[in-house]
Amino acid sequence: MEIFSMDIMQLLIIASISAATPLLLATLGGILSERAGIINLGIEGMMLIGAVCAYIVSIYTDSEWLAIIFSLLGGSALGALLAFLCITLRSNQIVAGLGITLFATGLSSYLGKSFGGSQPQTQIPNLDIPWLDNIPFFGEIFSHLNWMVWISFFIAIVLYVAIFKTRWGLHLRALGDGPAAADNAGVNVYRYQYLMTIIGAALCGLAGATLILVYTPSWNDGLTSGRGWIAVALVIFSRWHPINAIFCAILFGLFETLGFKVQLYYADIPPYFLKMMPYLTTIVVLMWVGWRNKNKPNGQPISLGKTYIREQRG
Amino acid sequence: MQKQSNMPYAIEVQNIVKTFGPVIATNQVSFKVKKGEIHALLGENGAGKSTLMSILYGLYRPDSGILKIDGEVVSFKSPKEAAQKSIGMVHQNFQLVSTLTAFDNILMGLPESWWRGRNWRFKKVKEIESLAKEYGLSFEVERAVWQMSHGEKQRVEIFKALYRQSDIIILDEPTSVLTPQESDDLYRTLKKLKETGKTIVLTTHKLREVMHACDHISIMRKGKMVASMPSSETNERDLARKLMGEMPVEVRRIEKSESSTKPSKNLLELQEICAKGLHGEQALNDLSLFVYPGEIVGVAGVAGNGQKQLAEIITGMQNPTSGGIKFKGKWINHSSIKGMIDIGIAHVPEDRLHTGMAGSLDAVDNLLMKDYKKEKHSNLGIMKHSRNLDWAKSIINNYDVTTPSANYPVRLLSGGNQQKLLLAREIEGDPALLVANHPTQGLDVGATASVHNLLLDMRSRDRGVLLISEDLDEILKISDRILVIYQGMITGEFEPSKATREEIGLYMTGSKTQFNVGALA
């Protein structure tokens, strides 16, 4: 096996990219809904539901692709709920998002419990690209990555192009920064917000499926262990930009991986400390980003968190 | 040309009623606009003209009544449907997305081309540039809206409407934020558009402009249409009377006698103040000025030239990065809002409902906001409720604030009444200096006169007033001395009696300066 011929750097990079995939997908989902002006704090919950849907479907059907489809459906169902709460009922977006996460945490535990311990019957395979092996270092890294890694990169690039190069993207950017202006220009604000929230939630569901079908292949309660919250921070860190999101996710994937590696070499560091690392990094990075951009516009959609109501007076 | 007499009206409104809860915004309003004319709709704030405009372009739906465009009965469900009937709207607060470029704003919401790559963009930019030239609207197509002046934003808005093939263009208070030169340019553009056959409806309360730029004038008062006539059949005085329903409040300006010597000591002195703006830019640049007791100093300037920072530094909301503040002869080192209030500086901020008052609280609580700690109003932290209510009621009476009750949320009051209430609170504390930032923005003629009288009262009681405003007419009317601020510097000083609007306008746009300032040299 070639894997043994790889040096530790390459292994570290591969592990970081793998760890980054669910983070990236969830971050992209968050970017979509936040660009439309809806804060999504339900990411963690959507990931959990996506994961449990994928888990159960894979046990029943042995099909990883069916599992993925159901994780997308599970995520979008929660997205539709969030959109209904925030857009139609105009409830507070923070509370609605937190409520969805709490609800989904309970629901996913309940659904997953009855299958306790059984392994998902399928795994998403790696995509082997043999000719890349000929390129030293980076070629070897990219030649055997999982399908989901490539899919997540592909989605990020598609979103970048869609947001910045199409009519659709112009509308999305416009309604995040000025929903009234967009409405006046004939953009259907509510339809876009619904659509973006649901598609974003579907991506979060997919992130959950990636966790269970690629990353940690057995179900346990709270499988996501806070990755959804890291994604919430990554949305801000990436400044609502899908390409930035790729690099931010890989950086956080690296921190997560480092935790495991350090544990191997320095057994006397308590494992809880290492588990804490990604979250500590999140806080430090948020502080750093906030400090650096203290006097600059931070790229946050202006209408974020404020529900747009057309005939509002006073 | 077709036969003029048989042509249907461009807009014909019959008996429109629109209510917001218990408030009747327009009551049986009828309104006709001929094709190819510039039609002005006059009215005080709250007269219902904005509501009427919003119905015309499909934002609000009337409760009852008929709306005809080009003789055809229509019922708009959204602005999009109005746009399809070739109605374009230019709002007072521009409906542009500030983070996007003019280009993106113009093409927003249009169905053409789902793919918007580089080639398409290049072609479109060229097309828009040449079309804008044709209409005589100059703006930078690829500049982000937040970097534009008000005049440029407005030109983008007008172009946006024209680009959507609008034949009827509605402008809501188009000149309220423009410099005199920009206003003249605007009316030149509108005349040009009229020549190409467009119909233009605009709302305003600047009577001077209406008389020389519009063909027909309609007047609304308290939700009703009270008069409509060609501008050739009326005059400014007549308009003012119809607008108010009575003779307007006269501003009691008393010229200072020449013999009265200037007080030897100034009240406020700023020495070479520098300060940073919201995004870290240099907002104030070695700015120096002083205010004597018993004078109103008017600071004229185009928005965004450091007025906000100037007001905030004097009132302690922001600390200067360098320079000194002297008040009543004493240096102030580290200012705080509380400290500035205590030594007698009052502030009427630009944004009355966000910085000035708490919108959902009532008049009593808002009036108490600076004084609640005084023994008169509270004892050991417990508010003297009924006493405060009586106190608030007497202020509401004295300052002629119209409100259903003292316990009515101030957010729901008209702009004029909010402003009177805010001024009442600031003046009641008998400050030595009042900093008033755009005190009459968005107010109607009557309320503006009341505000001016309150400021003049302060002057006659030997208090100082620093009046920061974009409305040059207002500054010329009531100040004793005029300073022009441009890019965070005072670039000119004028006697109101000797200055002309045009001259000051040149200083406001940076075309001229009296002083040799480093950054400009």
Interface residues (C-beta under 8 A of the other chain):
Chain A: K165 T166 R167 W168 G169 L170 H171 R173 A174 D177 G178 A180 A181 A182 D183 N184 A185 G186 V187 K294 N295 K296 P297 I302 R310 E311 R313 G314
Chain B: F20 L59 Y60 S78 P79 K80 A83 M89 H91 F94 Q95 L96 V97 S98 T99 L100 D104 N105 L107 M108 G109 L110 P111 E112 S113 W114 W115 R116 G117 K160 K276 L278 H279 G280 G359 R411 L412
